[in-house]
Amino acid sequence: MNRIRKGDRVVVITGKNKGQTGEVLRVAEDRVFVSGLNLVKRHTKPNPQANQAGGIIEREASIHNSNVQLVNPATGKGERVGYKVLEDGRKVRVFRKSGEMVDA
């Protein structure tokens, strides 16, 4: 069970995009792709079968998940995430500082 999932709002805590927030587009093992952050330019060949034009495109590169934190909607700040098992046996993510559930 990952602490950061697709669709989560995260803040970058270190690196060239420090302090910026965005939504997680996808998660690949221990790395995350955040919308609009860590943009890199890639030279691509045209692919007529996929209807893709060639040229220089800008897209998101991955960021290691240790360099991002989940944003708590109540405070608007990045917080650490832990786990808690509820009485009914479900395992949920909780913010460490406040103890409230992430997916509430």
C-alpha positions as CSV (number, residue, x, y, z in Angstrom):
1,M,0.0,0.0,0.0
2,N,1.6,3.2,-1.1
3,R,1.5,6.4,0.9
4,I,1.0,8.5,-2.3
5,R,-1.5,7.5,-4.9
6,K,-2.8,8.7,-8.2
7,G,-5.0,11.8,-7.9
8,D,-3.4,12.9,-4.6
9,R,-2.5,16.6,-4.1
10,V,1.2,16.8,-3.2
11,V,3.8,19.5,-2.5
12,V,7.5,19.2,-3.5
13,I,9.7,19.5,-0.5
14,T,13.1,19.6,-2.2
15,G,14.7,20.1,-5.6
16,K,14.2,22.6,-8.4
17,N,10.4,22.6,-7.9
18,K,10.5,23.1,-4.1
19,G,7.3,24.5,-2.7
20,Q,5.2,23.9,-5.8
21,T,2.0,21.8,-5.6
22,G,0.3,19.6,-8.1
23,E,-1.7,16.5,-8.7
24,V,-0.2,13.0,-9.0
25,L,-0.7,11.7,-12.6
26,R,0.7,8.3,-12.0
27,V,2.9,6.3,-9.6
28,A,5.7,4.0,-10.8
29,E,7.3,2.0,-8.0
30,D,9.0,4.6,-5.8
31,R,8.6,7.5,-8.2
32,V,5.6,9.9,-8.9
33,F,4.7,12.0,-11.9
34,V,3.2,15.4,-10.8
35,S,1.2,17.5,-13.3
36,G,3.0,20.6,-14.4
37,L,6.2,19.9,-12.3
38,N,9.7,18.7,-13.2
39,L,9.2,19.4,-16.9
40,V,11.8,18.2,-19.4
41,K,12.1,18.5,-23.1
42,R,12.2,15.4,-25.2
43,H,13.0,15.0,-29.0
44,T,10.4,12.6,-30.5
45,K,10.1,11.0,-33.9
46,P,6.7,11.3,-35.6
47,N,4.5,8.2,-35.4
48,P,1.7,8.3,-38.0
49,Q,0.1,5.1,-36.6
50,A,-0.4,6.7,-33.2
51,N,-1.2,10.0,-34.8
52,Q,1.7,11.6,-33.0
53,A,3.6,14.6,-34.4
54,G,7.4,14.8,-34.1
55,G,9.5,17.5,-32.7
56,I,10.5,18.8,-29.2
57,I,7.8,18.1,-26.6
58,E,7.7,19.1,-23.0
59,R,6.5,16.5,-20.5
60,E,6.7,15.7,-16.8
61,A,9.6,13.6,-15.5
62,S,9.3,11.5,-12.4
63,I,10.1,12.7,-8.9
64,H,11.2,10.3,-6.1
65,N,8.3,9.9,-3.6
66,S,10.6,10.9,-0.7
67,N,10.8,14.4,-2.2
68,V,7.0,15.0,-2.1
69,Q,4.5,15.2,0.7
70,L,0.7,14.9,0.7
71,V,-1.1,18.2,1.2
72,N,-3.6,18.3,4.1
73,P,-6.7,20.1,2.8
74,A,-7.5,21.4,6.3
75,T,-4.1,23.2,6.8
76,G,-2.9,23.5,3.2
77,K,0.5,22.3,4.1
78,G,2.4,19.1,3.4
79,E,2.3,16.4,6.1
80,R,3.6,13.0,6.6
81,V,1.3,10.0,6.2
82,G,0.9,6.9,8.2
83,Y,-1.5,4.0,8.5
84,K,-4.2,3.0,10.9
85,V,-6.3,-0.1,11.1
86,L,-10.0,0.6,11.9
87,E,-12.2,-1.5,14.1
88,D,-13.8,-3.1,11.0
89,G,-10.4,-4.2,9.8
90,R,-9.9,-1.6,7.0
91,K,-6.4,-0.1,6.7
92,V,-6.5,3.6,6.0
93,R,-4.0,6.4,5.5
94,V,-3.9,9.1,8.2
95,F,-2.0,12.4,8.6
96,R,0.6,12.0,11.3
97,K,0.3,15.5,12.8
98,S,-3.5,15.7,13.1
99,G,-4.4,12.0,13.0
100,E,-7.3,12.6,10.7
101,M,-8.0,10.2,7.7
102,V,-6.7,11.1,4.3
103,D,-9.6,9.7,2.3
104,A,-12.3,11.0,4.6
